[in-house]
Every structure is written in structure tokens, then in C-alpha cells.
């Protein structure tokens, strides 16, 4: 998991740079402290999800995240979509 978090942080850093935003400006626009933005970019898994999402929004990535995590965009999700109407998941044997 830590490797994925590190790569995600690095990708956010790269997006920020490609968009021409300094760390200070990105942090300000996302209403984050500069140390929090740096923790996100380093891939610190202890950063609050809300902070991560605020930065993603500033970088214009919110819609991509929503699409990427939609289970109905996968074969498995479409196949098992009827299960999403249930209140509780079945216990697996």
C-alpha cells in the first residue's frame, strides 16, 4: 500500500508542476497548510482524505477520481450490480 500512496503523491506533485502551480499557491487554493501539501506529495498515508480530495479538486482531478473509482465502470461491477441494492453484503463462505 505504501508504494501506491507514494506513487499517488508523486503523481499529484507532477500534476501541480504541469499546471504551473507552486506549492504555496496550490496549498492556498486547496485551503491546506504547506506542510500538509508536502505530506500529500510525499505520499504520507496519515493525511486526511479530505485534504487529499481538496488538492485533487484544485488540480482538476476530482472527476477523474470519481470515474476511476466507480465500480460500474468494470466488468465485475456491472456483473454484480444487483448486489448494490442490498443493505448488507452476504457473508462469504
N, C-alpha and C positions, 0 to 999 in steps of 0.2 A: 504494500500500500504506500509506503513512504516514497518509493520510486515514482509512482503515479502522481503523488502530491507534488513532488519536486518538479516533475515534468510540466504539470499544470501551472505551477507558479512561474516556471521559465517561459511557458507559452504566453501567459498574461504579461510578463515583462516585455517579451518580444512584440506583442500587440501594442503595448503602450509606446514603445520606441517607434514602431512603424507609423503610429498615429501622430508622432511628433510631440508627445506629452512628456513633460518632466515628471519625476516622481512627486515633486511638490504640487504641481498642477493637478495630476491625477488624484492624489490624496485629497486635495481640497475639493475637487468636483465630486468625489465619492463620499465626502464628509468623513474621511478617515484620518487618523494621525499618520504622520510619515513613518514612524516605527511599525505601525500595523501594515501599511502598504509594503514595506520592506519584508516583513514576515510573510506576507502572502507571496511575494515574488521569490522568496527563498524556499517556499513550499513547506512552511511551518504548519503541521496538521492541527495545531491548537488554536488557529484563527477561527473566529466565529463565522458561521456560514453567511450570516447577514453582511459581514464585512466583505467577504469574497464576492457575494452577489452584487453589492454596491459597486465594486470595482468593475465587475463584468458588465454592468449596465453602462458605466462611463465609457468603457471600451467598445460598446455596441455589440456585445456578445450575448445578451440576455435571450434573444430569440433563438440563437443557435443552441444555447444550453437547453432551452425548452424542447426544441425539436430533437436534439440528441438524446434526451432522457425519456422521451415519450415511448412507452412500451409498445404502443400500437404501430410504431414505425419499424417493428421487427416481425419476422415470420412467427416466432414464438408468441409474441404479444397478440398478434392477430388470431393465431390458433387458439389461444387460451383466453381471449377477450370475454367470453361469457362468465368467467370466474370473477371478473372485476365488479360484477353486480352484487356479489355476495358480501355480507357484512363481515364474515370471518373466513379465514383461509382454512382449508381442510388440513388435518394432520397428515403428514407424510408417513408411510409405514416404515 
